[in-house]
Amino acid sequence: MRETTAEIEALQALMEASYARSTDHLREIVTGERRPGARWVVEQLTGMKVLSLATVTARGEPRVSAVDGHFLHGAWTFGTDGRSAKARHLQARPAVSVAHVDGERIGVFTHGRAERLLPESPAYAGTIAHWTAHYGSDPTTWGDDVRLYRVEPTWMVAYAGPPAE
């Protein structure tokens, strides 16, 4: 867990606001102990998590792909090759939705804007350091045009399944 107290508080505020403006249907499913707080979510999202990432084509058609996701400082980070379709989508239309679902144990659903991390970005150095420690090599060395992104969340809701028996 890399989040500061302030980042956890900001994430909790985002989750509360997102839940408040969710549909009745979602609020009927995500209730009581199934509605975890930010601290629990952050604790569960340590390490690499497979994300389903949705981008949008020029025709407005959704496309979903899987990416390695790392939750750092209250936001998802992920990478792709600059030659990928998702990189082209993100360049033109940075709105994304991401979901991390682990069976019925946990679901974290996020909408936001994917911001490409460049060396001058405030989150760049920390993200590169985290990814390098996790994978054993600097991700920017994995190809000619490796791109890392941070999802600036505008909406996030989490679901906690029943406790393991």
C-alpha positions as CSV (number, residue, x, y, z in Angstrom):
1,M,0.0,0.0,0.0
2,R,1.6,3.3,-1.1
3,E,-1.3,5.7,-0.4
4,T,-1.0,8.5,2.1
5,T,-3.8,9.3,4.5
6,A,-4.8,12.2,2.3
7,E,-4.9,10.0,-0.8
8,I,-7.1,7.4,1.1
9,E,-9.4,10.2,2.3
10,A,-9.7,11.6,-1.3
11,L,-10.4,8.1,-2.6
12,Q,-13.1,7.6,0.1
13,A,-14.7,10.9,-0.9
14,L,-14.6,9.9,-4.6
15,M,-16.2,6.5,-3.8
16,E,-18.9,8.1,-1.7
17,A,-19.8,10.6,-4.4
18,S,-19.7,7.9,-7.1
19,Y,-22.0,5.7,-5.0
20,A,-24.4,8.6,-4.3
21,R,-24.9,9.3,-8.1
22,S,-25.1,5.6,-9.0
23,T,-28.3,3.9,-10.2
24,D,-30.8,2.4,-7.8
25,H,-29.9,-1.0,-9.3
26,L,-26.2,-0.7,-8.3
27,R,-27.1,0.6,-4.9
28,E,-29.4,-2.4,-4.3
29,I,-26.5,-4.7,-5.0
30,V,-23.6,-2.9,-3.3
31,T,-24.9,-2.5,0.2
32,G,-23.8,-3.0,3.8
33,E,-20.7,-5.2,4.1
34,R,-20.6,-5.5,0.3
35,R,-19.7,-1.8,0.1
36,P,-16.1,-1.6,1.2
37,G,-14.2,1.6,2.2
38,A,-11.2,3.0,0.5
39,R,-8.7,1.6,2.9
40,W,-9.9,-2.0,2.3
41,V,-9.9,-1.4,-1.4
42,V,-6.3,-0.1,-1.4
43,E,-5.2,-3.1,0.7
44,Q,-6.7,-5.5,-1.8
45,L,-5.2,-3.8,-4.8
46,T,-1.5,-4.4,-3.8
47,G,0.6,-5.8,-6.6
48,M,-0.3,-6.4,-10.3
49,K,-4.0,-6.8,-11.0
50,V,-5.5,-7.7,-14.4
51,L,-7.7,-4.9,-15.7
52,S,-10.3,-5.0,-18.4
53,L,-9.7,-1.7,-20.1
54,A,-12.4,-0.1,-22.3
55,T,-11.4,2.5,-24.9
56,V,-13.5,4.0,-27.7
57,T,-12.8,3.8,-31.5
58,A,-13.2,6.8,-33.8
59,R,-16.7,5.4,-34.7
60,G,-17.7,5.5,-31.0
61,E,-17.5,1.7,-30.7
62,P,-16.2,0.3,-27.4
63,R,-13.1,-2.0,-27.3
64,V,-12.0,-4.0,-24.3
65,S,-8.6,-5.4,-23.7
66,A,-6.7,-6.8,-20.7
67,V,-3.7,-4.9,-19.3
68,D,-1.5,-5.2,-16.2
69,G,-2.8,-2.7,-13.7
70,H,-1.0,-1.3,-10.7
71,F,-3.0,0.8,-8.2
72,L,-0.7,3.6,-7.0
73,H,-1.6,6.6,-4.9
74,G,-5.3,6.1,-5.4
75,A,-5.3,5.6,-9.2
76,W,-4.8,2.8,-11.7
77,T,-1.6,2.8,-13.9
78,F,-1.2,0.6,-16.9
79,G,1.0,0.3,-20.0
80,T,0.8,-0.6,-23.6
81,D,2.9,-0.4,-26.8
82,G,2.5,2.8,-28.8
83,R,1.7,0.7,-31.9
84,S,-1.4,-0.8,-30.2
85,A,-5.0,0.1,-31.1
86,K,-5.6,1.2,-27.5
87,A,-2.7,3.7,-27.7
88,R,-4.3,5.3,-30.8
89,H,-7.7,5.4,-29.1
90,L,-6.2,6.9,-26.0
91,Q,-4.3,9.6,-28.0
92,A,-7.5,10.8,-29.6
93,R,-10.1,9.9,-26.9
94,P,-8.6,9.5,-23.4
95,A,-11.9,8.6,-21.7
96,V,-11.7,5.0,-20.3
97,S,-13.4,2.6,-18.1
98,V,-11.5,-0.1,-16.2
99,A,-12.6,-3.0,-14.1
100,H,-10.7,-5.4,-11.9
101,V,-12.9,-8.4,-11.0
102,D,-11.6,-11.3,-9.0
103,G,-14.5,-13.8,-9.1
104,E,-17.0,-12.8,-6.5
105,R,-14.3,-11.7,-4.1
106,I,-13.9,-8.2,-5.3
107,G,-14.9,-5.9,-8.1
108,V,-13.5,-2.4,-8.6
109,F,-15.1,-0.3,-11.4
110,T,-13.6,3.0,-12.5
111,H,-14.4,5.6,-15.1
112,G,-12.0,8.4,-15.9
113,R,-9.4,9.8,-18.2
114,A,-6.2,8.1,-19.1
115,E,-3.3,10.5,-18.9
116,R,0.0,9.4,-20.5
117,L,2.8,9.5,-18.1
118,L,5.8,11.4,-19.5
119,P,9.1,12.1,-17.7
120,E,7.9,15.5,-16.6
121,S,4.6,14.1,-15.2
122,P,4.5,14.2,-11.3
123,A,3.6,10.5,-11.1
124,Y,6.2,9.3,-13.7
125,A,9.3,8.6,-11.5
126,G,7.3,6.8,-8.8
127,T,5.4,4.8,-11.3
128,I,8.5,3.7,-13.2
129,A,10.2,2.8,-9.9
130,H,7.2,0.7,-8.8
131,W,6.9,-1.1,-12.1
132,T,10.7,-1.7,-12.2
133,A,10.7,-3.2,-8.7
134,H,7.7,-5.4,-9.6
135,Y,9.0,-6.7,-13.0
136,G,12.7,-6.5,-12.4
137,S,13.4,-4.2,-15.3
138,D,12.4,-0.7,-16.4
139,P,9.2,-0.9,-18.5
140,T,10.5,1.8,-20.8
141,T,13.2,-0.6,-22.0
142,W,10.6,-3.3,-23.1
143,G,10.2,-1.8,-26.6
144,D,10.7,1.3,-28.8
145,D,7.5,3.0,-27.7
146,V,6.3,1.7,-24.4
147,R,3.7,4.0,-22.9
148,L,2.5,4.2,-19.3
149,Y,-0.8,5.8,-18.3
150,R,-2.5,6.8,-15.1
151,V,-6.3,6.8,-14.9
152,E,-7.5,10.0,-13.3
153,P,-10.7,8.6,-11.8
154,T,-14.0,10.6,-12.0
155,W,-16.1,7.7,-10.7
156,M,-15.2,4.6,-8.7
157,V,-17.3,2.0,-6.9
158,A,-16.1,-1.2,-5.3
159,Y,-17.8,-4.4,-4.4
160,A,-16.7,-6.9,-1.7
161,G,-17.9,-10.5,-1.9
162,P,-18.7,-12.7,1.0
163,P,-15.8,-13.5,3.3
164,A,-13.9,-16.7,2.5
165,E,-14.9,-19.6,4.7
